């Protein structure tokens, strides 16, 4: 069976949310599973790349607003611009990895619930209480998860996951790796699908080259 498609995401990214929905459709179409792996844009974009948050970048920020709307419509993934300030995904990402180590399918459902809470309902996912409540709604022991989130093990698991992603060249959300090939952004889904179908990047007879 082919290896899963690696999906790197940060909950704070609306583009990551769009990608989280569409990658499952693409994977199912091509008989693949999806391995969800959290990253932190505060590490990859701000610290390592030395860039300011893209929404605050002159010229590009307004363009991204429009691109978010276009991609949401094109991929049929409704979302709302929540307007919240200072949202971070530390607690949610630690909880995801804690759940993934125990039940990968449950962890994915949790991630989808967290994404929906932020990008459909406009609820701040920063507080640990919000994260724990979403997990509890899926049947997770709230007390156990709450105790785990601030442990050294939970913090190290997320740090290690982000470091491993950086070692593979992952820098943004969404980012996909299939069979060793990396693809960044929802606008590269066409290239990812070409790769999954043909395992090369040459033009295919009868198909457009761009």
RODO-2510 file (C-alpha; in nm, 4 decimals, decimal comma):
residues 210
     n   res          X          Y          Z
     1     x     0,0000     0,0000     0,0000
     2     x     0,1383     0,3481    -0,0842
     3     x     0,2685     0,5567     0,2026
     4     x     0,0327     0,8184     0,3496
     5     x     0,0452     1,1753     0,2274
     6     x     0,2039     1,3876     0,4993
     7     x    -0,0088     1,6924     0,5761
     8     x     0,1581     1,9718     0,7734
     9     x    -0,0733     2,2299     0,9264
    10     x    -0,1116     2,5065     1,1792
    11     x    -0,4613     2,5623     1,3155
    12     x    -0,4182     2,9395     1,2954
    13     x    -0,3928     2,9331     0,9151
    14     x    -0,7170     2,9661     0,7149
    15     x    -0,5317     2,8202     0,4185
    16     x    -0,4380     2,5237     0,6362
    17     x    -0,8066     2,4786     0,7155
    18     x    -0,9009     2,4775     0,3469
    19     x    -0,6196     2,2325     0,2780
    20     x    -0,7244     2,0062     0,5655
    21     x    -1,0609     1,9483     0,4002
    22     x    -0,9438     1,9133     0,0425
    23     x    -0,6455     1,6863     0,1085
    24     x    -0,8805     1,4193     0,2434
    25     x    -1,0796     1,4337    -0,0819
    26     x    -0,7646     1,4128    -0,2930
    27     x    -0,6215     1,1271    -0,0882
    28     x    -0,9442     0,9266    -0,1135
    29     x    -0,9513     0,9800    -0,4890
    30     x    -0,6004     0,8365    -0,5226
    31     x    -0,6306     0,5584    -0,2646
    32     x    -0,4061     0,7232    -0,0068
    33     x    -0,4251     0,7895     0,3644
    34     x    -0,3351     1,1255     0,5194
    35     x    -0,0878     1,1622     0,8061
    36     x    -0,1655     1,4886     0,9894
    37     x     0,1390     1,6608     1,1434
    38     x     0,1190     1,9974     1,3240
    39     x     0,3709     2,2768     1,2800
    40     x     0,4009     2,6239     1,4316
    41     x     0,4123     2,9158     1,1903
    42     x     0,5620     3,1243     1,4686
    43     x     0,8697     2,9020     1,4401
    44     x     0,8903     2,8416     1,0663
    45     x     0,7842     3,1829     0,9356
    46     x     0,8800     3,4234     1,2135
    47     x     1,1907     3,2690     1,3712
    48     x     1,3540     3,0629     1,0971
    49     x     1,2523     3,2562     0,7861
    50     x     1,2669     3,5918     0,9646
    51     x     0,9435     3,7143     0,8092
    52     x     0,6626     3,9131     0,9650
    53     x     0,3160     3,7512     0,9750
    54     x     0,1967     3,7395     0,6151
    55     x    -0,1402     3,9082     0,6867
    56     x     0,0577     4,2098     0,8136
    57     x     0,2860     4,2267     0,5092
    58     x     0,2205     4,5347     0,2917
    59     x     0,0600     4,4550    -0,0448
    60     x     0,0595     4,0807     0,0204
    61     x    -0,1731     4,0991     0,3208
    62     x    -0,4730     4,2353     0,1288
    63     x    -0,3999     3,9962    -0,1567
    64     x    -0,4093     3,7029     0,0853
    65     x    -0,7501     3,8159     0,2102
    66     x    -0,8857     3,7937    -0,1425
    67     x    -0,7054     3,4674    -0,2125
    68     x    -0,8592     3,3146     0,0991
    69     x    -1,2033     3,4019    -0,0327
    70     x    -1,1285     3,2625    -0,3783
    71     x    -0,9835     2,9356    -0,2520
    72     x    -1,2673     2,8901    -0,0044
    73     x    -1,5126     2,9183    -0,2916
    74     x    -1,3127     2,7103    -0,5412
    75     x    -1,2668     2,4216    -0,2969
    76     x    -1,6158     2,4556    -0,1480
    77     x    -1,4813     2,4956     0,2052
    78     x    -1,6834     2,7682     0,3815
    79     x    -1,4984     2,9726     0,6433
    80     x    -1,5319     3,3069     0,8148
    81     x    -1,2680     3,5665     0,8931
    82     x    -1,2899     3,5669     1,2713
    83     x    -1,0982     3,8876     1,3499
    84     x    -0,9536     3,7445     1,6722
    85     x    -0,6142     3,8728     1,7841
    86     x    -0,3230     3,6723     1,9196
    87     x    -0,4640     3,3259     1,8517
    88     x    -0,2075     3,0514     1,8980
    89     x    -0,2229     2,6771     1,8497
    90     x     0,0107     2,5508     2,1210
    91     x    -0,2504     2,3794     2,3385
    92     x    -0,4424     2,2421     2,0408
    93     x    -0,1281     2,1054     1,8757
    94     x    -0,0032     1,9444     2,1955
    95     x    -0,3450     1,7885     2,2491
    96     x    -0,3506     1,6614     1,8913
    97     x    -0,0163     1,4842     1,9295
    98     x    -0,1172     1,3395     2,2666
    99     x    -0,4313     1,1975     2,1068
   100     x    -0,2486     1,0809     1,7940
   101     x    -0,0124     0,8716     2,0050
   102     x    -0,3183     0,6878     2,1373
   103     x    -0,5743     0,6931     1,8540
   104     x    -0,4834     0,8490     1,5190
   105     x    -0,8404     0,8520     1,3856
   106     x    -0,9638     1,0256     1,7007
   107     x    -0,6833     1,2799     1,6757
   108     x    -0,7901     1,3640     1,3210
   109     x    -1,1520     1,4138     1,4281
   110     x    -1,0292     1,6375     1,7070
   111     x    -0,8208     1,8446     1,4633
   112     x    -1,1189     1,8839     1,2335
   113     x    -1,3318     1,9973     1,5286
   114     x    -1,0707     2,2531     1,6367
   115     x    -1,0414     2,3869     1,2821
   116     x    -1,4198     2,4249     1,2614
   117     x    -1,4387     2,5946     1,5992
   118     x    -1,1940     2,8631     1,4858
   119     x    -1,2742     2,9036     1,1167
   120     x    -1,6491     2,8419     1,1169
   121     x    -1,7600     2,9486     1,4650
   122     x    -1,4998     3,2197     1,5275
   123     x    -1,4062     3,0850     1,8713
   124     x    -1,0565     3,1454     2,0102
   125     x    -0,8779     2,8087     2,0347
   126     x    -0,5887     2,9461     2,2410
   127     x    -0,7202     2,8572     2,5903
   128     x    -0,6488     2,5045     2,7076
   129     x    -1,0055     2,4905     2,8411
   130     x    -1,1456     2,5322     2,4900
   131     x    -0,9173     2,2616     2,3549
   132     x    -1,0040     2,0204     2,6354
   133     x    -1,3762     2,0822     2,5881
   134     x    -1,3528     1,9921     2,2178
   135     x    -1,1696     1,6717     2,3024
   136     x    -1,4152     1,5871     2,5785
   137     x    -1,7023     1,6205     2,3298
   138     x    -1,5377     1,3341     2,1402
   139     x    -1,5235     1,1162     2,4482
   140     x    -1,1720     1,2010     2,5671
   141     x    -1,1027     1,2024     2,9408
   142     x    -1,0806     1,5763     3,0078
   143     x    -0,8858     1,5404     3,3318
   144     x    -0,6196     1,3197     3,1737
   145     x    -0,5783     1,5474     2,8744
   146     x    -0,5680     1,8595     3,0892
   147     x    -0,2940     1,7107     3,3063
   148     x    -0,0961     1,6054     2,9998
   149     x    -0,0915     1,9379     2,8184
   150     x     0,1591     2,1106     3,0454
   151     x     0,3942     1,8166     3,0860
   152     x     0,7492     1,8224     2,9547
   153     x     0,6609     1,5232     2,7375
   154     x     0,3783     1,7082     2,5595
   155     x     0,5939     2,0128     2,4994
   156     x     0,8831     1,8003     2,3713
   157     x     0,6544     1,6049     2,1384
   158     x     0,5418     1,9246     1,9654
   159     x     0,8934     2,0683     1,9526
   160     x     1,0201     1,7447     1,7991
   161     x     0,7369     1,7378     1,5454
   162     x     0,8094     2,0935     1,4335
   163     x     1,1839     2,0283     1,4160
   164     x     1,1282     1,7161     1,2066
   165     x     0,9096     1,9148     0,9680
   166     x     1,1732     2,1865     0,9328
   167     x     1,4345     1,9200     0,8590
   168     x     1,2149     1,8135     0,5653
   169     x     1,1919     2,1692     0,4354
   170     x     0,8382     2,2411     0,5562
   171     x     0,7810     2,6129     0,6074
   172     x     0,4102     2,6908     0,5736
   173     x     0,0539     2,5697     0,6089
   174     x    -0,0727     2,3751     0,4292
   175     x     0,2291     2,1754     0,3188
   176     x     0,2114     1,8253     0,1746
   177     x     0,4752     1,5610     0,1170
   178     x     0,3953     1,2630    -0,1057
   179     x     0,6603     1,0030    -0,1836
   180     x     0,9315     1,2492    -0,0869
   181     x     0,7962     1,5351    -0,3010
   182     x     0,6895     1,8530    -0,1234
   183     x     0,3986     2,0776    -0,2244
   184     x     0,3154     2,4083    -0,0561
   185     x    -0,0234     2,5753    -0,0564
   186     x    -0,3669     2,5003    -0,1911
   187     x    -0,2674     2,6407    -0,5289
   188     x    -0,0363     2,3419    -0,5759
   189     x    -0,3031     2,0758    -0,5392
   190     x    -0,3053     2,0334    -0,9188
   191     x     0,0666     1,9514    -0,9084
   192     x     0,0196     1,7125    -0,6158
   193     x    -0,2558     1,5307    -0,8040
   194     x    -0,0400     1,5096    -1,1166
   195     x     0,2331     1,3517    -0,9069
   196     x    -0,0019     1,1071    -0,7371
   197     x    -0,1367     0,9939    -1,0732
   198     x     0,1782     0,9895    -1,2848
   199     x     0,4787     1,0051    -1,0474
   200     x     0,6536     1,2519    -1,2748
   201     x     0,6134     1,6163    -1,3731
   202     x     0,6227     1,5807    -1,7491
   203     x     0,3224     1,6944    -1,9529
   204     x     0,0703     1,4206    -2,0234
   205     x    -0,0699     1,3848    -2,3752
   206     x    -0,4211     1,5214    -2,3957
   207     x    -0,3807     1,7342    -2,0820
   208     x    -0,2841     2,1026    -2,0622
   209     x     0,0733     2,1726    -1,9584
   210     x    -0,0318     2,4427    -1,7128
***
